[in-house]
Amino acid sequence: MLLRWIEGATRSGKTQRLIEAIAQQVEAWSASGLPQIPIDVPSPLRVVQSAPPLLILAANGDNRAVLGDRLGQVLQGRHPTEMTTPLGFFEREVLLFWPRIAGKRNLKVAFPLRLQSETEQELARSLWADELADGALAQPGVAPDRQARRVLDLLQLATAGCWKLEDIAARLDRGLPDYLACPALAIQEAAAQWFRWTLDRGLLTYGTIFRLYREDLLADEFYRAKLLDRFSGIYADDIDEYPAICRELFEIFAQANKLGALTFNADRFEVDGELVVESTSVRRGINADPDALRKVRDWVDDENCEWLDGWAGCAERLRSPVFGTVYDPLDFSSLPAQMLNLASVSRSQLLRATAETVADLIESPDNDLAAGDIAIIAPGLDAVSRYAIATILEGRNIRSRTLNTQRPLSGSPRVRALLTLVALVYCLGDLLDRDAVAEMLTMLSPRRRSSDTGARDLPPIALGQGELAAFSPDIDPVRAGAIADLCYVPDLENPDLQSLEIFPRRDRLGYRASAAYARILDWLKATRGELEAGKLDALAVLDRAVRDWLWRPHLNDDSFVELRAAIESSQHYWDVQRQIERFETDSQRDRKSEREIVGRFVRLLRSGAIAADPFPVGLASDDAGSAILLSNIFQYRSTRQTHRWQFWLDVGSPLWSQGGAAELFGAPLFLRSWDGETLDESFEQVSDDRRLRCVLAELMARAEEQIVLCHSDLDTSGAERLGPLLPLVDASAELARSALMPLG
């Protein structure tokens, strides 16, 4: 198999070349007589051939789906393929070869369990409770929860970068400046303790998976032989987004002459007359090590290395003047008409002006723009901005969608009502208060009403879109507050809801509210009785609460996904607890009652650590052509979006140099290219400049026709905007909203 290196800028055609290389290899195998799957044989009737599949890697799940669709149209099933991401591949391999790993390390766990990051942090915080309490892991200005998260991140960075855990302390001591100093040795010991603790209990995290795959599988001759037998070759797209451990995986295939084409995103520019090639990796600092992966190019003959020239989209005309304006303070030339600005004084004015300008563009008869042709991009898109823009657009009958927004489950009133109900069932008085109980009563009492017959005695139901006008709760917020004031009995051990008999003027509540409250009391009493009789466990209580009170077929999309995420999180949480219990003594199990576990789960969800995407699977892509996209920079770049018009929101914000992504603490120290530099202010400035250049180059390439810089003189706190892109605002022409004519 011919190793081929394909490199180029954003949208230069690298993925298409990769697909062509795969198709050429399949054609070559077919010509040489290698057994193939006939195209004309129906899929269910095809006989499995002896040809092993191709292993094809993509940077993330979104890219994998797109690449899989495009490749499927070309190959048409002629050769088997396995599409996955690097992290997904490592996890699958560790699970598949777990018996061999367990035998080497003398582990007693037959079936390991993958930990979610939220559960991982809670367990780590519990394991390090003493160290966090006495300040052994203390870092300047960092809260205890964040201290635990940093230790977990450092473990993941070290293992993804192919470093030993024993290297963590030395790298932190050498690379961190005084103002970021931390107890490096204690952090290293905590990371090692966490690795041993999770491994002994069969709990897998990314840090654990990386280390097990490298030390127990890649170093194993048996595994390497099996790996080469199972796959006929490996191809990878966007390897600049991969961790350094992937280079060792590629090396195994290269030595067996089974490494195919690889693509790499990079940007070329001149600095002081010298040509510089810089990776445009989105995930640099979040496990990705593009410099380490680019060294794979040294294995390839020059005739098999290809650089794809040319700039896509607006980058063709804007690239040189934009970089000159941002990086050369003496360059005062104006920008082409493809970049305009929309300025205001305050941020609230900016949000309204941006939304109304977008609406005017879509409604203007002089433009052929549809909602799906426009994206509003910001370095950090907060909830207020999303709500304000979406509300204004909705008022003009224009839909909007947010890309991969993760809303905390604690922000959902339905989930909060579910947690309050469960806390009442388990008598968790320290997790209850009057306001939470009142909200629960309202959320558990929505009813369907008929406009012609009045109230009807139907069970609680959540109505679908279009029925909201005929919907109201039986217990409205005012009545719920009155009931909670008089009937809720606060108590740490035995909180309860009393009957309305104690209400002096219960007739003022009305029949509907009284009947709804009585149903809640009956359900609570019956569920507590079955729980005490041992007929229910915590998962059954949660399932019953959702089924009886909150779930209905006509739930809107947001509510459905939130409830689904809550149930899935509870299932995972109890699976983890059962896994841990297998390795506890009888006295430890007795001390940890189910009531305590429920309390920890309720606190976890209320902390906001667990989130849910507001769109169910497939909805965002289905609506892509009919809705304006709202996204932060990181998500927009990660999912490889492209639009005719881009609106860059808050262009005066200093967050643009961060690219919308927060780099993990100490990440540069675990890159293979780190040469001992201190992460001081000068190092950060160089990193920010490099990141900003990558962000600008990529966003310009992903805009087909127009870029609008949306700028406010003041931020939400009233401070003046002093971001690195302010020179662009000064050099660009003002967008005239009064006459939105086609521009370019």
Buried (B, 14 or more C-beta within 10 A) or exposed (E): BBBBBBBBBBBBBBBBBBBBBBBBBBEEBEEEEBEBBEEEEEEEEEEEEEBBBBBBBBBBEBBBEBBBEBBEEEBEBBBBBBBBBBBBBBBEBBBBBBEBBBEEEEBEBEEBBBBBBBBBBBBBBEBBEEBBEEEBBBBEEBEBBEBBBBBBBBBBBBBBBBBEBEBBBBBBEEBBEEEBEBBBBBBBBBBBBBBEBBBBBBBBBBBBBBBBBBBBBBEBEEBBEBBBEEBBBBBBBBBBBBBBBBBBBBBBBBEBEBBBBBBBBBBBBEEEEEEEEBBBBBBBBBBBBBBBBBEBBEBBEEEBEBBBEEBBBBBEBBBEBBBBBBBEEEEEEEBBEBBBBBBBEBBBBBBBBBBBBBBBBBEBEEBEBEBBBBBBBBBBBEEEBBEBBBEBBEEEEBEBBBBBBEBBBBEBEBBBBBBBBBBBBBBBBEBBBEEBBBBBBBBBBBBBBEEEEEBEEEEBBBBEEEEEEEBBBBBBEEBBBBBBEBBBEEEEEEBBBEEBEEBEEBEEBBEBBBBBBEBBBEBBEEBBEBBEEEEBEBBEBBBBBBEBBBBBEBBEEBBBBBBBBBBEBBEBBBBBBEBBEEEEEEEEEEEBEBEEBBBEBBBBBBBEBBBBBBBEEEBBBEBBEEBBBBBBBBBBBBBBBBBBBBBBBBBBBBBBBBBBBEBBBBBBBBBBEBEEEBBBEEBBEEBBBBBBBBBBBBBBBBBBBBBBBBBBBBBEEEEEBEBBBBBBBEBBEEBEEEEBEEBE
